[in-house]
Amino acid sequence: MKIRSTKLDSYFLKNKNPVISFLIISDTIFTGAAGLLGPIFAFFIVDFIQGGSVAVAGLAATIYLFTKSVFQIPIAYLIDRIRG
């Protein structure tokens, strides 16, 4: 019987091309850094917006990320099913 599971080394990018591994890791770092800039930037502009606070900025980021994570997979599935 043929083994169909993926080896553990494949999950840690050990058996991949080093260039591809570097691109995946750098993309993860840059995307993570860009994702952290939004909430940090909110601390600096909170004094310029009337009625704004750190809690409001955190709540807005939470609502955005929650709705994105809930709807991302169903919408991606729908887009993949539509031809054209």
mmCIF file of the N, C-alpha and C atoms, coordinates in Angstrom:
data_MODEL
# 
_entry.id   MODEL 
# 
loop_
_atom_site.group_PDB 
_atom_site.id 
_atom_site.type_symbol 
_atom_site.label_atom_id 
_atom_site.label_alt_id 
_atom_site.label_comp_id 
_atom_site.label_asym_id 
_atom_site.label_entity_id 
_atom_site.label_seq_id 
_atom_site.pdbx_PDB_ins_code 
_atom_site.Cartn_x 
_atom_site.Cartn_y 
_atom_site.Cartn_z 
_atom_site.occupancy 
_atom_site.B_iso_or_equiv 
_atom_site.pdbx_formal_charge 
_atom_site.auth_seq_id 
_atom_site.auth_comp_id 
_atom_site.auth_asym_id 
_atom_site.auth_atom_id 
_atom_site.pdbx_PDB_model_num 
ATOM 1   N N  . MET A 1 1  ? 0.836   -1.174 0.000   1.00 0.00 ? 1  MET A N  1 
ATOM 2   C CA . MET A 1 1  ? 0.000   0.000  0.000   1.00 0.00 ? 1  MET A CA 1 
ATOM 3   C C  . MET A 1 1  ? 0.885   1.244  0.000   1.00 0.00 ? 1  MET A C  1 
ATOM 4   N N  . LYS A 1 2  ? 0.529   2.201  -0.820  1.00 0.00 ? 2  LYS A N  1 
ATOM 5   C CA . LYS A 1 2  ? 1.342   3.400  -0.965  1.00 0.00 ? 2  LYS A CA 1 
ATOM 6   C C  . LYS A 1 2  ? 1.032   4.417  0.146   1.00 0.00 ? 2  LYS A C  1 
ATOM 7   N N  . ILE A 1 3  ? 2.080   4.987  0.730   1.00 0.00 ? 3  ILE A N  1 
ATOM 8   C CA . ILE A 1 3  ? 1.902   5.996  1.770   1.00 0.00 ? 3  ILE A CA 1 
ATOM 9   C C  . ILE A 1 3  ? 1.500   7.308  1.106   1.00 0.00 ? 3  ILE A C  1 
ATOM 10  N N  . ARG A 1 4  ? 0.409   7.901  1.561   1.00 0.00 ? 4  ARG A N  1 
ATOM 11  C CA . ARG A 1 4  ? -0.104  9.110  0.923   1.00 0.00 ? 4  ARG A CA 1 
ATOM 12  C C  . ARG A 1 4  ? 0.113   10.367 1.757   1.00 0.00 ? 4  ARG A C  1 
ATOM 13  N N  . SER A 1 5  ? 0.598   10.220 2.964   1.00 0.00 ? 5  SER A N  1 
ATOM 14  C CA . SER A 1 5  ? 0.770   11.397 3.800   1.00 0.00 ? 5  SER A CA 1 
ATOM 15  C C  . SER A 1 5  ? 2.072   12.121 3.456   1.00 0.00 ? 5  SER A C  1 
ATOM 16  N N  . THR A 1 6  ? 2.137   13.377 3.827   1.00 0.00 ? 6  THR A N  1 
ATOM 17  C CA . THR A 1 6  ? 3.320   14.185 3.583   1.00 0.00 ? 6  THR A CA 1 
ATOM 18  C C  . THR A 1 6  ? 4.307   13.993 4.725   1.00 0.00 ? 6  THR A C  1 
ATOM 19  N N  . LYS A 1 7  ? 5.575   13.857 4.386   1.00 0.00 ? 7  LYS A N  1 
ATOM 20  C CA . LYS A 1 7  ? 6.593   13.692 5.415   1.00 0.00 ? 7  LYS A CA 1 
ATOM 21  C C  . LYS A 1 7  ? 6.746   14.981 6.215   1.00 0.00 ? 7  LYS A C  1 
ATOM 22  N N  . LEU A 1 8  ? 7.167   14.841 7.448   1.00 0.00 ? 8  LEU A N  1 
ATOM 23  C CA . LEU A 1 8  ? 7.296   15.979 8.343   1.00 0.00 ? 8  LEU A CA 1 
ATOM 24  C C  . LEU A 1 8  ? 8.334   16.984 7.846   1.00 0.00 ? 8  LEU A C  1 
ATOM 25  N N  . ASP A 1 9  ? 9.377   16.535 7.163   1.00 0.00 ? 9  ASP A N  1 
ATOM 26  C CA . ASP A 1 9  ? 10.408  17.439 6.649   1.00 0.00 ? 9  ASP A CA 1 
ATOM 27  C C  . ASP A 1 9  ? 9.841   18.405 5.608   1.00 0.00 ? 9  ASP A C  1 
ATOM 28  N N  . SER A 1 10 ? 8.805   17.992 4.907   1.00 0.00 ? 10 SER A N  1 
ATOM 29  C CA . SER A 1 10 ? 8.233   18.854 3.875   1.00 0.00 ? 10 SER A CA 1 
ATOM 30  C C  . SER A 1 10 ? 7.521   20.062 4.480   1.00 0.00 ? 10 SER A C  1 
ATOM 31  N N  . TYR A 1 11 ? 6.992   19.913 5.688   1.00 0.00 ? 11 TYR A N  1 
ATOM 32  C CA . TYR A 1 11 ? 6.309   21.030 6.324   1.00 0.00 ? 11 TYR A CA 1 
ATOM 33  C C  . TYR A 1 11 ? 7.278   22.126 6.746   1.00 0.00 ? 11 TYR A C  1 
ATOM 34  N N  . PHE A 1 12 ? 8.511   21.788 7.001   1.00 0.00 ? 12 PHE A N  1 
ATOM 35  C CA . PHE A 1 12 ? 9.502   22.753 7.448   1.00 0.00 ? 12 PHE A CA 1 
ATOM 36  C C  . PHE A 1 12 ? 10.426  23.215 6.328   1.00 0.00 ? 12 PHE A C  1 
ATOM 37  N N  . LEU A 1 13 ? 10.015  23.006 5.075   1.00 0.00 ? 13 LEU A N  1 
ATOM 38  C CA . LEU A 1 13 ? 10.721  23.475 3.883   1.00 0.00 ? 13 LEU A CA 1 
ATOM 39  C C  . LEU A 1 13 ? 12.140  22.923 3.766   1.00 0.00 ? 13 LEU A C  1 
ATOM 40  N N  . LYS A 1 14 ? 12.388  21.729 4.299   1.00 0.00 ? 14 LYS A N  1 
ATOM 41  C CA . LYS A 1 14 ? 13.726  21.159 4.227   1.00 0.00 ? 14 LYS A CA 1 
ATOM 42  C C  . LYS A 1 14 ? 14.013  20.528 2.870   1.00 0.00 ? 14 LYS A C  1 
ATOM 43  N N  . ASN A 1 15 ? 12.986  20.017 2.206   1.00 0.00 ? 15 ASN A N  1 
ATOM 44  C CA . ASN A 1 15 ? 13.191  19.332 0.930   1.00 0.00 ? 15 ASN A CA 1 
ATOM 45  C C  . ASN A 1 15 ? 12.879  20.226 -0.266  1.00 0.00 ? 15 ASN A C  1 
ATOM 46  N N  . LYS A 1 16 ? 12.784  21.517 -0.057  1.00 0.00 ? 16 LYS A N  1 
ATOM 47  C CA . LYS A 1 16 ? 12.414  22.432 -1.129  1.00 0.00 ? 16 LYS A CA 1 
ATOM 48  C C  . LYS A 1 16 ? 13.641  23.166 -1.655  1.00 0.00 ? 16 LYS A C  1 
ATOM 49  N N  . ASN A 1 17 ? 13.460  23.794 -2.798  1.00 0.00 ? 17 ASN A N  1 
ATOM 50  C CA . ASN A 1 17 ? 14.494  24.627 -3.388  1.00 0.00 ? 17 ASN A CA 1 
ATOM 51  C C  . ASN A 1 17 ? 14.810  25.776 -2.423  1.00 0.00 ? 17 ASN A C  1 
ATOM 52  N N  . PRO A 1 18 ? 16.089  26.068 -2.146  1.00 0.00 ? 18 PRO A N  1 
ATOM 53  C CA . PRO A 1 18 ? 16.420  27.133 -1.194  1.00 0.00 ? 18 PRO A CA 1 
ATOM 54  C C  . PRO A 1 18 ? 15.896  28.509 -1.607  1.00 0.00 ? 18 PRO A C  1 
ATOM 55  N N  . VAL A 1 19 ? 15.822  28.765 -2.903  1.00 0.00 ? 19 VAL A N  1 
ATOM 56  C CA . VAL A 1 19 ? 15.303  30.058 -3.366  1.00 0.00 ? 19 VAL A CA 1 
ATOM 57  C C  . VAL A 1 19 ? 13.826  30.174 -3.023  1.00 0.00 ? 19 VAL A C  1 
ATOM 58  N N  . ILE A 1 20 ? 13.072  29.113 -3.252  1.00 0.00 ? 20 ILE A N  1 
ATOM 59  C CA . ILE A 1 20 ? 11.641  29.111 -2.936  1.00 0.00 ? 20 ILE A CA 1 
ATOM 60  C C  . ILE A 1 20 ? 11.436  29.232 -1.431  1.00 0.00 ? 20 ILE A C  1 
ATOM 61  N N  . SER A 1 21 ? 12.255  28.537 -0.649  1.00 0.00 ? 21 SER A N  1 
ATOM 62  C CA . SER A 1 21 ? 12.165  28.645 0.806   1.00 0.00 ? 21 SER A CA 1 
ATOM 63  C C  . SER A 1 21 ? 12.412  30.078 1.257   1.00 0.00 ? 21 SER A C  1 
ATOM 64  N N  . PHE A 1 22 ? 13.419  30.724 0.691   1.00 0.00 ? 22 PHE A N  1 
ATOM 65  C CA . PHE A 1 22 ? 13.719  32.102 1.046   1.00 0.00 ? 22 PHE A CA 1 
ATOM 66  C C  . PHE A 1 22 ? 12.561  33.024 0.679   1.00 0.00 ? 22 PHE A C  1 
ATOM 67  N N  . LEU A 1 23 ? 11.970  32.823 -0.488  1.00 0.00 ? 23 LEU A N  1 
ATOM 68  C CA . LEU A 1 23 ? 10.851  33.666 -0.913  1.00 0.00 ? 23 LEU A CA 1 
ATOM 69  C C  . LEU A 1 23 ? 9.629   33.486 -0.016  1.00 0.00 ? 23 LEU A C  1 
ATOM 70  N N  . ILE A 1 24 ? 9.349   32.257 0.383   1.00 0.00 ? 24 ILE A N  1 
ATOM 71  C CA . ILE A 1 24 ? 8.206   32.008 1.263   1.00 0.00 ? 24 ILE A CA 1 
ATOM 72  C C  . ILE A 1 24 ? 8.429   32.648 2.631   1.00 0.00 ? 24 ILE A C  1 
ATOM 73  N N  . ILE A 1 25 ? 9.618   32.472 3.178   1.00 0.00 ? 25 ILE A N  1 
ATOM 74  C CA . ILE A 1 25 ? 9.909   33.036 4.502   1.00 0.00 ? 25 ILE A CA 1 
ATOM 75  C C  . ILE A 1 25 ? 9.919   34.555 4.462   1.00 0.00 ? 25 ILE A C  1 
ATOM 76  N N  . SER A 1 26 ? 10.514  35.151 3.432   1.00 0.00 ? 26 SER A N  1 
ATOM 77  C CA . SER A 1 26 ? 10.547  36.617 3.358   1.00 0.00 ? 26 SER A CA 1 
ATOM 78  C C  . SER A 1 26 ? 9.146   37.182 3.141   1.00 0.00 ? 26 SER A C  1 
ATOM 79  N N  . ASP A 1 27 ? 8.317   36.505 2.353   1.00 0.00 ? 27 ASP A N  1 
ATOM 80  C CA . ASP A 1 27 ? 6.953   36.966 2.152   1.00 0.00 ? 27 ASP A CA 1 
ATOM 81  C C  . ASP A 1 27 ? 6.160   36.912 3.456   1.00 0.00 ? 27 ASP A C  1 
ATOM 82  N N  . THR A 1 28 ? 6.379   35.860 4.244   1.00 0.00 ? 28 THR A N  1 
ATOM 83  C CA . THR A 1 28 ? 5.705   35.745 5.537   1.00 0.00 ? 28 THR A CA 1 
ATOM 84  C C  . THR A 1 28 ? 6.131   36.865 6.475   1.00 0.00 ? 28 THR A C  1 
ATOM 85  N N  . ILE A 1 29 ? 7.404   37.177 6.497   1.00 0.00 ? 29 ILE A N  1 
ATOM 86  C CA . ILE A 1 29 ? 7.901   38.234 7.385   1.00 0.00 ? 29 ILE A CA 1 
ATOM 87  C C  . ILE A 1 29 ? 7.371   39.599 6.956   1.00 0.00 ? 29 ILE A C  1 
ATOM 88  N N  . PHE A 1 30 ? 7.429   39.901 5.659   1.00 0.00 ? 30 PHE A N  1 
ATOM 89  C CA . PHE A 1 30 ? 6.952   41.203 5.189   1.00 0.00 ? 30 PHE A CA 1 
ATOM 90  C C  . PHE A 1 30 ? 5.455   41.365 5.365   1.00 0.00 ? 30 PHE A C  1 
ATOM 91  N N  . THR A 1 31 ? 4.684   40.305 5.114   1.00 0.00 ? 31 THR A N  1 
ATOM 92  C CA . THR A 1 31 ? 3.232   40.383 5.287   1.00 0.00 ? 31 THR A CA 1 
ATOM 93  C C  . THR A 1 31 ? 2.877   40.537 6.766   1.00 0.00 ? 31 THR A C  1 
ATOM 94  N N  . GLY A 1 32 ? 3.582   39.817 7.619   1.00 0.00 ? 32 GLY A N  1 
ATOM 95  C CA . GLY A 1 32 ? 3.340   39.960 9.056   1.00 0.00 ? 32 GLY A CA 1 
ATOM 96  C C  . GLY A 1 32 ? 3.690   41.346 9.566   1.00 0.00 ? 32 GLY A C  1 
ATOM 97  N N  . ALA A 1 33 ? 4.785   41.902 9.061   1.00 0.00 ? 33 ALA A N  1 
ATOM 98  C CA . ALA A 1 33 ? 5.171   43.256 9.471   1.00 0.00 ? 33 ALA A CA 1 
ATOM 99  C C  . ALA A 1 33 ? 4.150   44.279 8.994   1.00 0.00 ? 33 ALA A C  1 
ATOM 100 N N  . ALA A 1 34 ? 3.654   44.123 7.778   1.00 0.00 ? 34 ALA A N  1 
ATOM 101 C CA . ALA A 1 34 ? 2.643   45.048 7.262   1.00 0.00 ? 34 ALA A CA 1 
ATOM 102 C C  . ALA A 1 34 ? 1.344   44.921 8.048   1.00 0.00 ? 34 ALA A C  1 
ATOM 103 N N  . GLY A 1 35 ? 1.015   43.717 8.484   1.00 0.00 ? 35 GLY A N  1 
ATOM 104 C CA . GLY A 1 35 ? -0.192  43.523 9.281   1.00 0.00 ? 35 GLY A CA 1 
ATOM 105 C C  . GLY A 1 35 ? -0.088  44.148 10.653  1.00 0.00 ? 35 GLY A C  1 
ATOM 106 N N  . LEU A 1 36 ? 1.109   44.239 11.188  1.00 0.00 ? 36 LEU A N  1 
ATOM 107 C CA . LEU A 1 36 ? 1.286   44.861 12.505  1.00 0.00 ? 36 LEU A CA 1 
ATOM 108 C C  . LEU A 1 36 ? 1.372   46.383 12.445  1.00 0.00 ? 36 LEU A C  1 
ATOM 109 N N  . LEU A 1 37 ? 1.596   46.937 11.263  1.00 0.00 ? 37 LEU A N  1 
ATOM 110 C CA . LEU A 1 37 ? 1.703   48.390 11.160  1.00 0.00 ? 37 LEU A CA 1 
ATOM 111 C C  . LEU A 1 37 ? 0.378   49.105 11.403  1.00 0.00 ? 37 LEU A C  1 
ATOM 112 N N  . GLY A 1 38 ? -0.722  48.501 11.016  1.00 0.00 ? 38 GLY A N  1 
ATOM 113 C CA . GLY A 1 38 ? -2.031  49.132 11.184  1.00 0.00 ? 38 GLY A CA 1 
ATOM 114 C C  . GLY A 1 38 ? -2.365  49.456 12.633  1.00 0.00 ? 38 GLY A C  1 
ATOM 115 N N  . PRO A 1 39 ? -2.348  48.469 13.527  1.00 0.00 ? 39 PRO A N  1 
ATOM 116 C CA . PRO A 1 39 ? -2.645  48.781 14.928  1.00 0.00 ? 39 PRO A CA 1 
ATOM 117 C C  . PRO A 1 39 ? -1.620  49.705 15.588  1.00 0.00 ? 39 PRO A C  1 
ATOM 118 N N  . ILE A 1 40 ? -0.357  49.585 15.208  1.00 0.00 ? 40 ILE A N  1 
ATOM 119 C CA . ILE A 1 40 ? 0.652   50.480 15.784  1.00 0.00 ? 40 ILE A CA 1 
ATOM 120 C C  . ILE A 1 40 ? 0.443   51.903 15.276  1.00 0.00 ? 40 ILE A C  1 
ATOM 121 N N  . PHE A 1 41 ? 0.099   52.045 14.001  1.00 0.00 ? 41 PHE A N  1 
ATOM 122 C CA . PHE A 1 41 ? -0.169  53.361 13.432  1.00 0.00 ? 41 PHE A CA 1 
ATOM 123 C C  . PHE A 1 41 ? -1.367  54.016 14.112  1.00 0.00 ? 41 PHE A C  1 
ATOM 124 N N  . ALA A 1 42 ? -2.326  53.212 14.561  1.00 0.00 ? 42 ALA A N  1 
ATOM 125 C CA . ALA A 1 42 ? -3.508  53.754 15.236  1.00 0.00 ? 42 ALA A CA 1 
ATOM 126 C C  . ALA A 1 42 ? -3.127  54.453 16.540  1.00 0.00 ? 42 ALA A C  1 
ATOM 127 N N  . PHE A 1 43 ? -2.090  54.005 17.215  1.00 0.00 ? 43 PHE A N  1 
ATOM 128 C CA . PHE A 1 43 ? -1.654  54.673 18.450  1.00 0.00 ? 43 PHE A CA 1 
ATOM 129 C C  . PHE A 1 43 ? -1.195  56.098 18.174  1.00 0.00 ? 43 PHE A C  1 
ATOM 130 N N  . PHE A 1 44 ? -0.605  56.327 16.999  1.00 0.00 ? 44 PHE A N  1 
ATOM 131 C CA . PHE A 1 44 ? -0.075  57.643 16.690  1.00 0.00 ? 44 PHE A CA 1 
ATOM 132 C C  . PHE A 1 44 ? -1.144  58.617 16.211  1.00 0.00 ? 44 PHE A C  1 
ATOM 133 N N  . ILE A 1 45 ? -2.185  58.121 15.558  1.00 0.00 ? 45 ILE A N  1 
ATOM 134 C CA . ILE A 1 45 ? -3.198  59.034 15.036  1.00 0.00 ? 45 ILE A CA 1 
ATOM 135 C C  . ILE A 1 45 ? -4.407  59.170 15.950  1.00 0.00 ? 45 ILE A C  1 
ATOM 136 N N  . VAL A 1 46 ? -4.408  58.506 17.101  1.00 0.00 ? 46 VAL A N  1 
ATOM 137 C CA . VAL A 1 46 ? -5.574  58.522 17.985  1.00 0.00 ? 46 VAL A CA 1 
ATOM 138 C C  . VAL A 1 46 ? -5.831  59.931 18.524  1.00 0.00 ? 46 VAL A C  1 
ATOM 139 N N  . ASP A 1 47 ? -4.823  60.765 18.645  1.00 0.00 ? 47 ASP A N  1 
ATOM 140 C CA . ASP A 1 47 ? -5.021  62.123 19.143  1.00 0.00 ? 47 ASP A CA 1 
ATOM 141 C C  . ASP A 1 47 ? -5.618  63.048 18.086  1.00 0.00 ? 47 ASP A C  1 
ATOM 142 N N  . PHE A 1 48 ? -5.505  62.693 16.817  1.00 0.00 ? 48 PHE A N  1 
ATOM 143 C CA . PHE A 1 48 ? -5.998  63.540 15.741  1.00 0.00 ? 48 PHE A CA 1 
ATOM 144 C C  . PHE A 1 48 ? -7.453  63.272 15.378  1.00 0.00 ? 48 PHE A C  1 
ATOM 145 N N  . ILE A 1 49 ? -8.031  62.200 15.862  1.00 0.00 ? 49 ILE A N  1 
ATOM 146 C CA . ILE A 1 49 ? -9.408  61.839 15.545  1.00 0.00 ? 49 ILE A CA 1 
ATOM 147 C C  . ILE A 1 49 ? -10.266 62.070 16.787  1.00 0.00 ? 49 ILE A C  1 
ATOM 148 N N  . GLN A 1 50 ? -11.338 62.819 16.639  1.00 0.00 ? 50 GLN A N  1 
ATOM 149 C CA . GLN A 1 50 ? -12.211 63.094 17.768  1.00 0.00 ? 50 GLN A CA 1 
ATOM 150 C C  . GLN A 1 50 ? -12.977 61.836 18.143  1.00 0.00 ? 50 GLN A C  1 
ATOM 151 N N  . GLY A 1 51 ? -12.990 61.528 19.416  1.00 0.00 ? 51 GLY A N  1 
ATOM 152 C CA . GLY A 1 51 ? -13.686 60.350 19.899  1.00 0.00 ? 51 GLY A CA 1 
ATOM 153 C C  . GLY A 1 51 ? -12.920 59.057 19.686  1.00 0.00 ? 51 GLY A C  1 
ATOM 154 N N  . GLY A 1 52 ? -11.719 59.140 19.167  1.00 0.00 ? 52 GLY A N  1 
ATOM 155 C CA . GLY A 1 52 ? -10.917 57.936 18.916  1.00 0.00 ? 52 GLY A CA 1 
ATOM 156 C C  . GLY A 1 52 ? -10.098 57.557 20.126  1.00 0.00 ? 52 GLY A C  1 
ATOM 157 N N  . SER A 1 53 ? -9.907  56.297 20.301  1.00 0.00 ? 53 SER A N  1 
ATOM 158 C CA . SER A 1 53 ? -9.050  55.801 21.378  1.00 0.00 ? 53 SER A CA 1 
ATOM 159 C C  . SER A 1 53 ? -8.387  54.511 20.908  1.00 0.00 ? 53 SER A C  1 
ATOM 160 N N  . VAL A 1 54 ? -7.515  54.011 21.721  1.00 0.00 ? 54 VAL A N  1 
ATOM 161 C CA . VAL A 1 54 ? -6.825  52.770 21.385  1.00 0.00 ? 54 VAL A CA 1 
ATOM 162 C C  . VAL A 1 54 ? -7.832  51.616 21.348  1.00 0.00 ? 54 VAL A C  1 
ATOM 163 N N  . ALA A 1 55 ? -8.833  51.667 22.218  1.00 0.00 ? 55 ALA A N  1 
ATOM 164 C CA . ALA A 1 55 ? -9.847  50.606 22.239  1.00 0.00 ? 55 ALA A CA 1 
ATOM 165 C C  . ALA A 1 55 ? -10.662 50.598 20.949  1.00 0.00 ? 55 ALA A C  1 
ATOM 166 N N  . VAL A 1 56 ? -10.987 51.767 20.435  1.00 0.00 ? 56 VAL A N  1 
ATOM 167 C CA . VAL A 1 56 ? -11.751 51.851 19.187  1.00 0.00 ? 56 VAL A CA 1 
ATOM 168 C C  . VAL A 1 56 ? -10.920 51.304 18.020  1.00 0.00 ? 56 VAL A C  1 
ATOM 169 N N  . ALA A 1 57 ? -9.650  51.659 17.985  1.00 0.00 ? 57 ALA A N  1 
ATOM 170 C CA . ALA A 1 57 ? -8.776  51.157 16.921  1.00 0.00 ? 57 ALA A CA 1 
ATOM 171 C C  . ALA A 1 57 ? -8.633  49.639 17.004  1.00 0.00 ? 57 ALA A C  1 
ATOM 172 N N  . GLY A 1 58 ? -8.487  49.098 18.202  1.00 0.00 ? 58 GLY A N  1 
ATOM 173 C CA . GLY A 1 58 ? -8.401  47.652 18.382  1.00 0.00 ? 58 GLY A CA 1 
ATOM 174 C C  . GLY A 1 58 ? -9.691  46.947 18.012  1.00 0.00 ? 58 GLY A C  1 
ATOM 175 N N  . LEU A 1 59 ? -10.813 47.555 18.351  1.00 0.00 ? 59 LEU A N  1 
ATOM 176 C CA . LEU A 1 59 ? -12.106 46.974 17.999  1.00 0.00 ? 59 LEU A CA 1 
ATOM 177 C C  . LEU A 1 59 ? -12.315 46.963 16.489  1.00 0.00 ? 59 LEU A C  1 
ATOM 178 N N  . ALA A 1 60 ? -11.919 48.041 15.830  1.00 0.00 ? 60 ALA A N  1 
ATOM 179 C CA . ALA A 1 60 ? -12.042 48.097 14.376  1.00 0.00 ? 60 ALA A CA 1 
ATOM 180 C C  . ALA A 1 60 ? -11.167 47.037 13.709  1.00 0.00 ? 60 ALA A C  1 
ATOM 181 N N  . ALA A 1 61 ? -9.944  46.858 14.184  1.00 0.00 ? 61 ALA A N  1 
ATOM 182 C CA . ALA A 1 61 ? -9.060  45.834 13.627  1.00 0.00 ? 61 ALA A CA 1 
ATOM 183 C C  . ALA A 1 61 ? -9.617  44.430 13.887  1.00 0.00 ? 61 ALA A C  1 
ATOM 184 N N  . THR A 1 62 ? -10.206 44.226 15.061  1.00 0.00 ? 62 THR A N  1 
ATOM 185 C CA . THR A 1 62 ? -10.791 42.930 15.396  1.00 0.00 ? 62 THR A CA 1 
ATOM 186 C C  . THR A 1 62 ? -11.970 42.599 14.492  1.00 0.00 ? 62 THR A C  1 
ATOM 187 N N  . ILE A 1 63 ? -12.853 43.566 14.281  1.00 0.00 ? 63 ILE A N  1 
ATOM 188 C CA . ILE A 1 63 ? -14.016 43.346 13.422  1.00 0.00 ? 63 ILE A CA 1 
ATOM 189 C C  . ILE A 1 63 ? -13.569 43.046 11.998  1.00 0.00 ? 63 ILE A C  1 
ATOM 190 N N  . TYR A 1 64 ? -12.608 43.795 11.491  1.00 0.00 ? 64 TYR A N  1 
ATOM 191 C CA . TYR A 1 64 ? -12.114 43.570 10.135  1.00 0.00 ? 64 TYR A CA 1 
ATOM 192 C C  . TYR A 1 64 ? -11.519 42.178 9.985   1.00 0.00 ? 64 TYR A C  1 
ATOM 193 N N  . LEU A 1 65 ? -10.623 41.783 10.892  1.00 0.00 ? 65 LEU A N  1 
ATOM 194 C CA . LEU A 1 65 ? -9.958  40.485 10.771  1.00 0.00 ? 65 LEU A CA 1 
ATOM 195 C C  . LEU A 1 65 ? -10.933 39.329 10.969  1.00 0.00 ? 65 LEU A C  1 
ATOM 196 N N  . PHE A 1 66 ? -11.927 39.501 11.843  1.00 0.00 ? 66 PHE A N  1 
ATOM 197 C CA . PHE A 1 66 ? -12.918 38.448 12.054  1.00 0.00 ? 66 PHE A CA 1 
ATOM 198 C C  . PHE A 1 66 ? -13.769 38.239 10.810  1.00 0.00 ? 66 PHE A C  1 
ATOM 199 N N  . THR A 1 67 ? -14.280 39.335 10.234  1.00 0.00 ? 67 THR A N  1 
ATOM 200 C CA . THR A 1 67 ? -15.105 39.186 9.039   1.00 0.00 ? 67 THR A CA 1 
ATOM 201 C C  . THR A 1 67 ? -14.292 38.674 7.859   1.00 0.00 ? 67 THR A C  1 
ATOM 202 N N  . LYS A 1 68 ? -13.041 39.097 7.750   1.00 0.00 ? 68 LYS A N  1 
ATOM 203 C CA . LYS A 1 68 ? -12.185 38.603 6.674   1.00 0.00 ? 68 LYS A CA 1 
ATOM 204 C C  . LYS A 1 68 ? -11.956 37.102 6.810   1.00 0.00 ? 68 LYS A C  1 
ATOM 205 N N  . SER A 1 69 ? -11.680 36.641 8.021   1.00 0.00 ? 69 SER A N  1 
ATOM 206 C CA . SER A 1 69 ? -11.405 35.223 8.217   1.00 0.00 ? 69 SER A CA 1 
ATOM 207 C C  . SER A 1 69 ? -12.655 34.371 8.045   1.00 0.00 ? 69 SER A C  1 
ATOM 208 N N  . VAL A 1 70 ? -13.830 34.897 8.358   1.00 0.00 ? 70 VAL A N  1 
ATOM 209 C CA . VAL A 1 70 ? -15.063 34.127 8.200   1.00 0.00 ? 70 VAL A CA 1 
ATOM 210 C C  . VAL A 1 70 ? -15.446 33.998 6.730   1.00 0.00 ? 70 VAL A C  1 
ATOM 211 N N  . PHE A 1 71 ? -15.312 35.068 5.964   1.00 0.00 ? 71 PHE A N  1 
ATOM 212 C CA . PHE A 1 71 ? -15.795 35.077 4.589   1.00 0.00 ? 71 PHE A CA 1 
ATOM 213 C C  . PHE A 1 71 ? -14.732 34.733 3.544   1.00 0.00 ? 71 PHE A C  1 
ATOM 214 N N  . GLN A 1 72 ? -13.475 34.646 3.907   1.00 0.00 ? 72 GLN A N  1 
ATOM 215 C CA . GLN A 1 72 ? -12.421 34.451 2.929   1.00 0.00 ? 72 GLN A CA 1 
ATOM 216 C C  . GLN A 1 72 ? -12.518 33.091 2.222   1.00 0.00 ? 72 GLN A C  1 
ATOM 217 N N  . ILE A 1 73 ? -12.679 32.032 2.951   1.00 0.00 ? 73 ILE A N  1 
ATOM 218 C CA . ILE A 1 73 ? -12.714 30.706 2.331   1.00 0.00 ? 73 ILE A CA 1 
ATOM 219 C C  . ILE A 1 73 ? -13.989 30.482 1.517   1.00 0.00 ? 73 ILE A C  1 
ATOM 220 N N  . PRO A 1 74 ? -15.188 30.825 2.016   1.00 0.00 ? 74 PRO A N  1 
ATOM 221 C CA . PRO A 1 74 ? -16.371 30.639 1.161   1.00 0.00 ? 74 PRO A CA 1 
ATOM 222 C C  . PRO A 1 74 ? -16.344 31.480 -0.115  1.00 0.00 ? 74 PRO A C  1 
ATOM 223 N N  . ILE A 1 75 ? -15.872 32.697 -0.040  1.00 0.00 ? 75 ILE A N  1 
ATOM 224 C CA . ILE A 1 75 ? -15.818 33.539 -1.236  1.00 0.00 ? 75 ILE A CA 1 
ATOM 225 C C  . ILE A 1 75 ? -14.758 33.021 -2.198  1.00 0.00 ? 75 ILE A C  1 
ATOM 226 N N  . ALA A 1 76 ? -13.630 32.558 -1.692  1.00 0.00 ? 76 ALA A N  1 
ATOM 227 C CA . ALA A 1 76 ? -12.604 31.979 -2.556  1.00 0.00 ? 76 ALA A CA 1 
ATOM 228 C C  . ALA A 1 76 ? -13.128 30.726 -3.245  1.00 0.00 ? 76 ALA A C  1 
ATOM 229 N N  . TYR A 1 77 ? -13.891 29.910 -2.532  1.00 0.00 ? 77 TYR A N  1 
ATOM 230 C CA . TYR A 1 77 ? -14.487 28.717 -3.137  1.00 0.00 ? 77 TYR A CA 1 
ATOM 231 C C  . TYR A 1 77 ? -15.467 29.119 -4.231  1.00 0.00 ? 77 TYR A C  1 
ATOM 232 N N  . LEU A 1 78 ? -16.273 30.148 -3.966  1.00 0.00 ? 78 LEU A N  1 
ATOM 233 C CA . LEU A 1 78 ? -17.240 30.619 -4.963  1.00 0.00 ? 78 LEU A CA 1 
ATOM 234 C C  . LEU A 1 78 ? -16.532 31.169 -6.194  1.00 0.00 ? 78 LEU A C  1 
ATOM 235 N N  . ILE A 1 79 ? -15.487 31.928 -6.002  1.00 0.00 ? 79 ILE A N  1 
ATOM 236 C CA . ILE A 1 79 ? -14.741 32.488 -7.140  1.00 0.00 ? 79 ILE A CA 1 
ATOM 237 C C  . ILE A 1 79 ? -14.095 31.377 -7.958  1.00 0.00 ? 79 ILE A C  1 
ATOM 238 N N  . ASP A 1 80 ? -13.597 30.339 -7.293  1.00 0.00 ? 80 ASP A N  1 
ATOM 239 C CA . ASP A 1 80 ? -12.986 29.224 -8.020  1.00 0.00 ? 80 ASP A CA 1 
ATOM 240 C C  . ASP A 1 80 ? -14.010 28.424 -8.827  1.00 0.00 ? 80 ASP A C  1 
ATOM 241 N N  . ARG A 1 81 ? -15.246 28.392 -8.378  1.00 0.00 ? 81 ARG A N  1 
ATOM 242 C CA . ARG A 1 81 ? -16.278 27.624 -9.080  1.00 0.00 ? 81 ARG A CA 1 
ATOM 243 C C  . ARG A 1 81 ? -16.807 28.352 -10.318 1.00 0.00 ? 81 ARG A C  1 
ATOM 244 N N  . ILE A 1 82 ? -16.711 29.683 -10.343 1.00 0.00 ? 82 ILE A N  1 
ATOM 245 C CA . ILE A 1 82 ? -17.217 30.468 -11.468 1.00 0.00 ? 82 ILE A CA 1 
ATOM 246 C C  . ILE A 1 82 ? -16.152 30.502 -12.548 1.00 0.00 ? 82 ILE A C  1 
ATOM 247 N N  . ARG A 1 83 ? -16.528 30.144 -13.750 1.00 0.00 ? 83 ARG A N  1 
ATOM 248 C CA . ARG A 1 83 ? -15.587 30.165 -14.877 1.00 0.00 ? 83 ARG A CA 1 
ATOM 249 C C  . ARG A 1 83 ? -15.479 31.577 -15.427 1.00 0.00 ? 83 ARG A C  1 
ATOM 250 N N  . GLY A 1 84 ? -14.290 31.882 -15.936 1.00 0.00 ? 84 GLY A N  1 
ATOM 251 C CA . GLY A 1 84 ? -14.120 33.177 -16.594 1.00 0.00 ? 84 GLY A CA 1 
ATOM 252 C C  . GLY A 1 84 ? -13.402 34.087 -15.785 1.00 0.00 ? 84 GLY A C  1 
# 
